[in-house]
Amino acid sequence: MSKCVIDETVKVLKAEGKLPSIEIHKIVPMGVSCSNRNFNGRSKTVRMGGGVRTVISSQAQRFPWRRELYKKYDNGATRSRYILQKIAYVLTSQYGRDDAYAFAAMDYLKTEEGQQKNGTEGTKQILAFCDNDINDIAKIVNESFSSVEDFKDKDKKQSADDLLKQSANARALDPTTALLGPMSTEKRLTRTVYSAVKTAFAYSVDEWAGDYDTFTAVEEQADLVDRPEYEQYFLKHVTKKDGSEEVKKVSSMGAGMLGDRDIGSNTYYCYMNINMETLFRNLLSHLKSPSEEEIKWALELSADVVSEYVKYDILIPPVANQSSMASSPVPAAVYVTMGTDIFPLTVEDYSANVIRARDNESVTEIAVDKLARFANDKVTGAFACNDYQTRLWLSDLYADKCPEGVEISSMKGLKAKIFEALTGGEG
């Protein structure tokens, strides 16, 4: 899209109070759970404020949110190295190409020279792609190369390269890539897309004092060893030192050791920022001069995507191993701000020191107090620099700690505010 056209459109929308940046601060008390682990299987930690804190990387937090977003949109992008295999399948199943042609196409499309033979191990980078991307790339390859020999022709390869780049720039981005970016620097199969979302590492406000859990699988058929009808199947032949053979019965195993993992229970501070202007620009980036209907479409889709993603951010806890850990608390408190041209701010100046529980006051309650103070000071204090259009406080337990001038809200109320800020409606 023409930069002048989009710049003027954004200017007008911002003057109307649309395209705000949304900041979400949350305090989450976690029950016993498995936090983000390093390559040794141990909890990731960092020394901060005179103590050791647990940390959870931004990608570990975003993974389950992203997966939920994929489920909502039919053409949502997935992230994988196996785009080449998907293209090869389309070439053989839809265009009737043979395996030799498909492998030649994979070799041509692999993203690094000398990376691996025929690209059979996938691309070097993990790319974000959807079905539309796969189909467009396969179509260009099929039309650019008539035979396996054509893949050796430098002129045809250069022409195909140009078409692939043009196609990447002309394709509409799927909602997930428009929001989160492609997470790659590959320039032929994808294009540069800036993420509209920034997610900070979550960290515990209290000191980490975890333990580790040794987990096993229980043998539920242990009695078979002692049942006569199965006895012959539990005999093993052992060769003794003198060369003679001895028959022994296998002893019953009560459980099978699977491994161990760190566990802990901490209260976390989490932060996310969504730049609505970036998302809006991404959704319209394939158009040279968007119409009023296309602008309306981009605003409505932005509101829908962001309201869903914000829901996942707030309700899915910042903990790894989502499949087996059932600890899923709602946050103790969430502070949300919306405003155009704001400077992002986080609470590290208030959470630098390790929080320790006091008489009749838990770590979580103290953390919520600090978040409320942060909310007040960043509007009235020495570093107040933002004029927020909307400030919301979401909490059941700590509604009474809502900062002055902040509206007490709910998940439904937050969604309505997002739609109001973008479309003028309530969603």
N, C-alpha and C positions, 0 to 999 in steps of 0.2 A: 504494500500500500504506500502511496505517496506520503512522505514524512510531513510535508506541509499540510496535507489534508487531515491526517490523524492528529497532528499537533493542534490544529484549529478546533477539531472536534473535542479533543480532551480539554482544551481551554474553556470551551463553552460549558461542557459538562461539569467541570470543577467549579465554575462560577455559580452553577445551580446546586452546589453542595454534593455532587455525585462523585463516584470513583474515590472514596476515602481509603486510607490505609486502616487496617483493622489490627489491633494488638490484643493478644490474649495472654494474661498472666494467670496461672493457677497454682494453688497449693493442694497437693494430693497426698494424703496419708496412705501408705501401702501396707497391707498385711504381709505375712510371711510369703515371700515370692522369690523368683529367680530373676535377678536384674541382668542388665546387659553384660555379657561376658567377653573376656579377651581370648586370645588364641590358646591359652592354657586352661580355659574353662573356669577361670576365676572372675569374680566381679571386677568390673572396671572401677578404679578408684582414682582420686586426685587429692593432693594435699591443699587445703584451702581454709583460711581463717584459723590456723592453729590446730586443725584436726583433719582426719582422713574422711572424705566424703565419697559416697558412691555416685557414679555418673552414668547416664544413659545417652548414647549418641543420638544425634538428630535423625540419622537414617534408621536406627532401630525403632525409634518412636514412629517415624513416618510410614514404615513398611505396612503395618496393619491398616493404617488410615488409607493408604494408597490402594490396598487390596479391596477395601470396602467401596472405594470410588469406582474401581473397575467394574464391580458388579452392577452399579447403577446405570452406567452408560454403555450402550451396545457397541459403540466403536471406540471404547476406551483403550489406550495404549498399554501394552505390557512391556516389561524390561527384560531383555534376554540377549544372549550371544547368537541365538539360533535363527536370526532373520534369513541367513543364507539357505538354511534347510527349508524354511517356509516358502521362500521364493522358488527353490528347486521343485518343491512339491506342486506348486501352481503351474510351473512350466511343463511338468509331465502330465498332470491330471487335467488341466484346462486347455493347454496348447498342444498336447500330444507329442511333446519332445521326448527323446529317449534319455537314458541315464547318462550317456557320454556327453550329451549336450548340457544336461543339468549340472554335471560336475564341472564342465568348462565354464558355465555361468558362475558357479560358486567360486571358482578360482579367480575369475575376472573381478567379482564383487568383493572379495576379501579385502579388508580395510588396511592391511599392512603387507608390503612386499616381503616375501620370504617368511611370512607368518607361519603357515603350515600348508601342507599339500592340499590343494583343492578347497581350502576353507572348511574342511570337514569337521574341524574342532570349533567352528563358529568364528565370529568376529573377535578381534582383540578386545574391543570395548563392548560393554553392555549397552545396547541401544534401546531407546523407547520407540516402539512401532505398533501400529494397529493394522487391521485387515486392509484398509484403504491404501496404506503405504505399501504393503506386500503386493497387492494387485497392480498398483501403478508401476512399481519397479519391474515386476515380471513382464508387464505389457511392453515397457520400453526395451527390455532385453530381448524379448521375442521378436520385436520389430526391427531391432538394430543388428541382429546377428542371425543369418539364415542357416548357418551350419557351424560345426565345431571349429572348422578352419578359420571362420571369420573372427573368432576370438583372438587370433594371432595378428590380425590386421590393425596396425597402430592408428590409422585414420578412422576406422570404424569404432575403435575403442575410445578415441578422443571425442568423436561425435556422440557416442553413447554417454560418455562422462558429462558432456554439456547438457544433454537432455535430462539426465538424472538430477543435475544441480537445478535446472530450470523447474523440473517437476517438484523437487523438494521445496522450492520457494513458492510454488503456485498452489500446493495442496493446503487445504484448511487443516489446522491443527485440531486434534481430538481434545476434549475438555481436560483430560488428565495431563497431557503434555503442555497445553496452554497454561495450566496452573503450576505444574511442578518442573517443567523443563525436561529436555531429553537426557540429561545427565551424561553427555558425551561431547567430544569435540570433533567427531567425524563430520567431514564437510561434503561428502558426495551423496550418501544415502539419507542424511538428515540435514537440517539447517540450524544455525545458531538461534536458540530460544532461551531467553532469560527467565529463570524461575520467578514466579510471583510470590513464592512462599519462602520465608526464612524461619528455620526452627533452631532454637538454641539447644545445646546439650542440657538435658535435665540433670539436676544435682540435688543431693539430699541436703536439707538445711541443718540436720543433726549429724553427728559423727557416726560413721559406719562401725558397727560392732556385730558383724554377721557370723554365721557358722556355715558348715557345709552339710549337705544332705546326701547320705549314701542310699541310693535307691536300687531296689531289687525287683525281680519278677518272681512271683510265688509259683512253685510247681503244684498245680492243682490235681495232678494225677499220680502223686507219689505212691499211692497204695498199689499201683500196678506191679511194682517191684516184688511185693510179697504175695501176689496172687498166683496160685499154682499154674493156671492156664497160660500165664505169661512168663513163667520162670525161665524157660529155655531161651527166651529172647534177651535175657539180662545176664547171660553168662559170657565171660570173656576168657580167652586163653592167654596165659602169661608164660613166657619162656624164662626159666630160671637160669642162674649162672652156670649150672652144670649141664645145660642144654635140654633138660627135661621140661615138660610142659605141665602147667598147673591150670586148672579151671577154677575161676573165682566168680562169685556172684557180685554184680554191680550193687553198690550201696545206694540207698535212696537219697536223692538230692532235694532238699526242701525248698531251695530257691536258687535263682541264677543271678549273679551280681551283674548289674548293668553299668554302674559308674557312680560318680558323685558330682555335685555341683554346689556352688556357693548359694546361700540363701540369706535373706536379711529382711528387715522391716524398718523402713525409714519414711520420712515425710519429704516430698520432693517439691521443688520450685520448677515450673515449666513455662516456657515463653515461646510464642509464635507470632509472626507478623505476616500479614497478607497485603500485598500492594495491588489494589484493584485496578489501578491504571495499567500496570504491567500485564495483568490478565486480559484486560480489555484490548490492549494493543495486540497481544498475541492472537486472540481470537479473530481479529480483523486483518492480520498481517498478510494474508494471501490476496486481499482486495486492494485495487488501486484507488478506487473512489467509492467507498461504501454508501449505500442509500440509507434513507431514514429507517426503512424496515430492517436493514442489516444491522444498523446501530442499535435499534430496539432489541433485535435478536441477541446481539452480543451482551447487552446489559442484562437481559433476562436470564441468559445462560450463565453469566458471571454470578448473578445472585443465587441461582440454583446450585451451582458447583461449590461456591464458597460456603453457603449455609450448610450443605452436606459435609464438607470437609471440616468446618468448625465444629459440627456435632461430633464427628469422629475424634477430633483433637480433645474435646472436653470429656467425652464419655469413655474412650478407650484408654486404660491406664498406661503410663509410660514404662512398661516392663517387658522384657524379652520373654521368649518361650510362651507365647499366647495360647498355644494349643493345649498345654497341660497345667498351667497355673490358673486357678479359679479365683484368685483374689482380684476383684474388679470393683473397687470403690468409686463412688462419684467424688469429685473434688470437694475439699472443705470449703473453698471459696474460689471464685473466678472473677477477675476484674477485666473488663473489656472496654477498650477505647476505640473510637472511630473519628477520623478527621482527615481533611485533605492537606497535603504538604506538611506533614508532621515529622518530627525527628524521633526515631525509635529510641525508647528508653527501657532499661531493665533494672532489676532491684539489687544488683550486686553490692551497692553501697550500704544496703540495709541488711543483707544476708552474709556479709563478709565473715562475721564471727559465727562459730558453731553455736547452734541453739541447744540449750539443755533445759529439760523440764524443771519447773519450780513447784513449790507446794500449791496444789489445787490449780495448776496451769500447765497444760500439756505442751509438748513441742509444737504440735499443729496449731494450737490456739495462739501461741507466741508468734508463729510464722504468719498467721492471718493478721494479727495486730500490725506486724511490720509491713505487710502488703497494704493494709489500709492507710498506714502512715505515708508510705511511698505514694499512694494515690493522691493524698492531700498535698504533700510537699511538692509534687511535680506540677501542681496547678498554682500553688500560692507561694512556694519557696524560692530559694536563690536560683535554682536551675529550671524554673518554670519557663518553657519555651514554646509550648504547643497550645493552640486553640482547638480544643476538641468539640466536635459537633454532638457526640454521644458518649456518655460514660455509664457503664452498667455494672452492677454487682449481683452475682449469682451465688446464693448460699442458703442452705436450710438451717444449719447449726449456728451460723454466724451472721445472720441477717442484721442483728443489732450492731454489728461492727461496720456496717456500710458507711463509707466516708461521706462527709458533707458534700452535697451537690451532686452525688452519684445516684442514679435511679436503680432501685431494687428491681430485678427482672427475673426471667426464667428462660429455659431453652426455647420455648415458643415465642417469648417476647424478643429474644435475641434474633431469631430467624426473621421475625417481622421487621425488625430494625434494619437488617441487612437488605431485605427487599425494598424497604422504604428508601434507603440510601442510594439504591441503584435504579429502581424502576418507578418509585413513587407509590407502589402498591405494597401489600402485606404478604405476598407469596402464597 
